[in-house]
Amino acid sequence: MRMLVVCSDFPYPADHGGRVDTWGRIKVLAELGWKLHLLVCGKQQPSKEEMDAVYEYVEVITLCDRRSKLADLIHAAPMQVRSRSSLQNVELAGDYDYVLLEGDYVYPVLQNPKIKHDTVILRVHNDEAVYFKALARSTKNVAHKMYYHMESSKFAALQKKMLEKVDKYLFISSKEFETFRKQNPSAKSLFLPPPVTKGTFEASDFQSKHVVFIGSLFMPNNREAIQWYLAHIHPLMLKEPGYKFIVAGNSRKQSLSWMDAYDLTNVIVHDTPKTLDDIYKSGYLFVNPMQNGAGVKLKTIEAIQNGLPVISTSIGYEGTGLVDNQHIMVADRPEQFYGKIKQLFDNPQAARALLEASQNFLRTHYNHKEVLREYMQSLNASYPVKQVL
C-alpha cells in the first residue's frame, strides 16, 4: 500500500504544533507498513540532515516552491493556498492508494492530474476560517487584522469547495469533529487525536517555582496570551519566593519588543532554543493563557507529556477531551487563573495528582496508531494494514 502525504511545511524537525502532529503521523504510518511519498510546498529549504532524518520513514521526497505575490491578495483563494499553486503541476508517480492532505493549505494539489479525489483524506489541523478570525482578534496591527479577516472569509468559501471533492476527514480537535459530523453526517469523518510522541512520560519534581509557557513567539495569538499573563498574573506571582516565568519559542528572528511594556522582573526568555527538554524539566507547571485560537493547542498536550500539570483558559484546552479539575485546571478570569497557580504551588501533591491524571488520560485516549490503523482498514477492508509492534 502506497500513500502520498502532502504538507505545507517540511515536517522535521518537529519544533511546533503542526509539525509535531504531522511528523508523528508519518512515523506511525511507516510503522503500520505504508510506503510513503512526501510532497512539500513550503518556504524553508530543509537541510541535508533534515532530509536524511525524514528518509528514514519515507521512500520519496518531492519539494516544490511556494511563491506569493501582492496580486494574490485579491484572488478568490486564500493567500496561504494561492501561494502553493505549483502543487497542481508537480510531477508525481501516481497510483497512490491514498493521498493524505495535511491541512487546507495544500488544496491546489487536488488539481494535479495524478490525484484521484476518491483517494484523498484531509487532516484538519484547524477550522481555518475560525482560526484566521481568531488571529484577527489577537493582532493590534490594522493591516494584519484586515489580512486575517480576508483569509477567514476565503477559507470559509474554500471549505465548501473542499466538501465537493473530499469526503474523508481526520480531525485533530474533538470539538471541531463533533460540529462537522452533525453538519456532514455522510462524510467519513473521525476524531484522530494528535500522536503521543513520548514512549515514557516525564514528571516534574515540583521543586522549582517556575511557570512555563512554550509556543511560537511570532504568532499573534501566542503573543496575546503572553501579554495577558504578563499584565494580569505575573505582577501577583512576583510575591512568590523563587518564582520565575519561563517563556520559550521560535521568534523567526522577529523582534520581541512587544514584551517591553511589561514588568519583566523574573522573566526568562529562550528565543528559538535548540531543545526544550531542560526548559520543561525546570518547570513546576505550564500555563496556556490563550485568548483566541482554533483547533487543538498542542502546547497543552506536549506540556503534559513532558511532565508539567497545566493551567489553561477555556480556549487553551478546547478540543483536547481533557476535563477541568480532573486532568487540567481551567480559568478565564485573572483572579481565578492566579488562584489556580497558587493552589498548585501550595500543594505539590495536588499538582502531582493532576499531572498523573492527565497523563493517564493521554495513554488511554490518545492512541493515534490504533485509531489511524482502524480508520484506514475501514476505508478498504480488502487491504488490511500491517500492524508493527
N, C-alpha and C positions, 0 to 999 in steps of 0.2 A: 504493500500500500504506500502510495506516494502523496505527499501534501506540499503545497506551496503556501508559505507563510509570508504575508505582505505587511511590511512595517513602515511607519512614517519616521522612524528614528532607529539607528543601529541599536540592537538590544543589549549590547555589552560594552562597558561594564554596567551592571545593574545598580546605578547610583541615584536613581529617583524612582518614584512610584510606578510610572508606566513601564519602565524598563524592568523593574523587579517582577511585575506581573508577566510581561512577555517572555523574558529570559527564563523564568521558572517554568512556563508552559512549554517552551522549546525543549528544555531538558526532559520534562515529563513525557512529551510526545516521542522523543527519541528513545526513552526507556520503554515505552509501550510498543516499540518496534516500527514506528513510522520512518520512512525515508523522506527527509525534509530538504526542500529547496527554499532558500530565503531570498526575498526581494525587498530591498530597502530604498526608499526615496527620502533622504534626509539632508540636513545642512552640512553636518560634520563628516569628514572622511575618516573612517576608522584606521587605526594604526595596524601594522602587520601583526603585532602581538594580540590585538583585539580580534582581528580576523582569525588568527590561529586558534584562539580560545573558542570561537563560535564553530569553527570547522570540526571541533571535537564532537559536535552534535548534528551538524547539517552536511549534506553532500555538496551542495552548490550554493554560492552566494553571488547574487547579482545586485550591483549598485547602480542607481540612476540619479541624475542630477535633479535637485529641487531648484526651480527657477521662479522668482517672483518679480513682478514689475508693478509700477504705480497704477497702470491701467487695470490691473486685476481687481482693484478696489470697487470698480463699477460693474464687474462681471456678476452674473446671477449666482454663480457658485461661490462658496466661502473662499477667502484668500488662502486659507490653510489647505484647501482641496485644489484650488486652481493652480497653486504653485507646484503641485505634484502631477500635472497633466501628462508629463512624459511617461508615466506608468502605462498609458494606453498604447504606447508604441514600443515598449521593451520586448526584445526577442526572448521568448520563453520556450521551454521544452514542450509544454503542453501535456495532455493525457494525465492530468492530475486527478486522483480520486476525490480530493477535496482541496479547496482553497480557503485559507483562514485569513480574513482581513482583520488586522489589529487596529481597529478604530475606523471612524468615518473618514478620516483624512485621506485614506488611500482609495476612495471611491473611484477615481479615474481608471483604475486597473480593470474595472468591470467593462470598460470599452475595449479592452485588449481582445483580439480575435481568438486567442488561445484559452480564454477563460469561459467556462460553461457556467451559466448562472445557477443551474441546479446543483452545482458542487460547492457553492460559496457559503461560508459560515462567517458571521460578523461577531467579533468580540467587542462588546460595548463597554468601553472604559468609562465613559461619561455620557449622559444626555447632553450633547454638545450645545444644543440651544439653551438649555438651562445653565450649563457651565459658563458660557460666554456672557450670559446675562448677569451671572454672579460676579464675573470678573469686572464687568462694567460698574457694579455697585462698589467693588473693592478699590478701584483706582480713583485718584483725585485728578489725574491728567485728563483734561477735556478731550483732547484728540484721541487718546487711548479709549476713553469712555465711548466716544462715537463709533470707533472701530469695533469694539466689543459688541455694541448693540447691533451693528450691521451684520457681523458674523453670526450673532444669535438668530436673527431673522432668516438669514440664508441657510443656516443649519436646520432650522425648522422645516423649510421647504425641501431641503436635501433628504431629510429623514423620510418624507413621504415618497420621494423617488426611490429611496433605498428599499422601501417596503414592496415596491413593484418588481424588484429584481432579486431580493434576498428574502428567504423565508426561514432561515436558521440563525438563531441569535443566542449568544452566551453572555450573560450579564455579570459584571463584577459586583454590582450592587443589588442586594435582595430587594430593596425598596423600589428601585427602577424596574427590576424584573417583574414585580407584582403589578406595578402600574401598566407596563407593556402587555403583560399577559391578559389583563382584563380588557384592554383595548384591542388586542390582536390575538384572539384565542386560537386561531387556526395556524399561527406560526409555530415552528418547532423551537420554542424558547426555553431557556433554563438558567437558573442561578448557578454560576460556576464560581466558587469563592477563589480569591487570589491564592496562589501557591504558598504554602508554608515552606520557607526556604531553609530553615534550620532543622537538622535531624534531632538535635538536642537543644532544648530551650535554655536560655541563660536565666540567672536570678540575681537581683541586686543583693548586696549585703546590708543595705539600709543603714550604712554608717555615715555617709556624707549627708549634707543638706542641699544637694544640687538639684535644681529643677531644669529639665532638659526640653528643648524644642529643636527638632531636626526637620528641615524642609527646604525646598528650592528658594533661595533668597532673591531670585529675580522675578518670582511670581507675585502679582499684586495681592492675591488673597492670602498668601503666607505673610507678606509684609504687613498687611492689615491685622492679621492675627497677632503678630509680634508687637505691633504698636498698641493694640488693645491691652495686651498683657503688661507692657511697659507703663501704660497710662494708668491702669486701674488696679493691677495686682502687685506689681513689682515694688511700689513705694511701701505697701503694707508688709511685704515679705522682708524688707530690709531690717525689720526689728528682730528677725530670727537669727540667733547666733550661728555663724558658719554658712549662712545661705548664700548661694550663687545662682544666677540664671545663665545657663549654658545654651548658646544658640549656634547651630551648625548647619551648613548647606552650601550649595553651589550658587555663587553670585553671577556666574558667566561674565566676570570682570566688570560688572556694573557697580556703581558707587553704592556704599552703604550709609550715605549721609542722611537718609531718611530716618535713621535711628538717633541722630544727633539732638533732636528736640527733647529728648527724654533723659532722665537721670540714669546714667549708665554705671553707677556705682555697683560693684559686684556682678557686672555683666561681662561674660567672656564669649567672644565671637570667634568661631572657627570657620573661616572663609574657604570653601572648597577643600575640605580635608581629604587626604588620600584614603583614610579609613575612618569608620565611625565606631569601631569596636571599643576603643578606650573611652570615647565620649559616653556611650551607653553605660559602660562599666562604672564610670564616675558618678552616675546619677542615682538619685533616690526615687524620683518619679518623673513621668513625662506629661507635659501639658500640650493639648491641641485646642487652642482658643479660637479656632476659625469662626468667622462671622458669615462667610459666604463660600459656596462651593457646590459641587455636584459629584455624583458617583461615590466611590469609597475612598476615604482618606487613608491610603496605605501606610502613612506615617504612624497611625494608631496601631495597626496590625504589626508593623515592624518593631515598634517600641515594646509591645507585649512579648514578641518572640525574643527580643534582646534583653528581657529581664526587668522591665520597668512597668509598674502599675500606671494607669492612665487616668487623668482628669481632663475632661473634654467638654466643649459646648455641644449642643444638640447637632449642629452642622458637622462637627468633627468626628462623630461616630456613626452617622446615619448610613444605613445600608450594610452595616457590618454584621447585624444579628446579635451583637453584644447587648446585655441587659444592664440598665442603670442600677447601681447599688448591689449588683451581683457579680458582674465582670468588670465594671468600669464605673467611674463616678462622673456624673453629668451635671453641669451648672451653666446657666446662661447669664445670670446677673453677677456683677463683680464681687459683691459681698458673699454670695453663695460660693463662687469659684474659690475665693480666698479661704473660706471656711472649710472647703473640702481638702485643700492643700494642708491647712493647719491640722485637720483631723488625722491625716495620714502621717504628717510629720510627728505628731504627738503619740502615735500608736503604730510602731513598726510591725507589730503582729497583724494589725488590720491591713496594713499595706501589703504584707507578705500573703495574707489570705486572699486579697483581691487579685494579686498577680497570679497566684496558683489557680484561682477560679477561671480567670481569663485565658490562661494557657491551656487548661483542660478543655475549655470551650473550643479553642482553635484545633486541638488534637482531634476532637470529636467531629466537628462540623466543617473543618477546612481541609478535607481530604480531596484536594484538587485532582490528584491522579485517578482515584476511583470514580469520581463524578465524571471526569472527562472520558475515561475508558467506557463507562456505561452509555454516555451520550453518543459517542462515535459508533458503538455497536448498535444502538437503537436506530441510527440513521440507515444502516445497511447491515442487517443481521447475517448476510451471507459472507461478510468479511470480518470475522472476529479479530479484534486487536490483541496481539500477543501481550500478555502481562509479564513484565520483567520485574522480579522481586529484588 
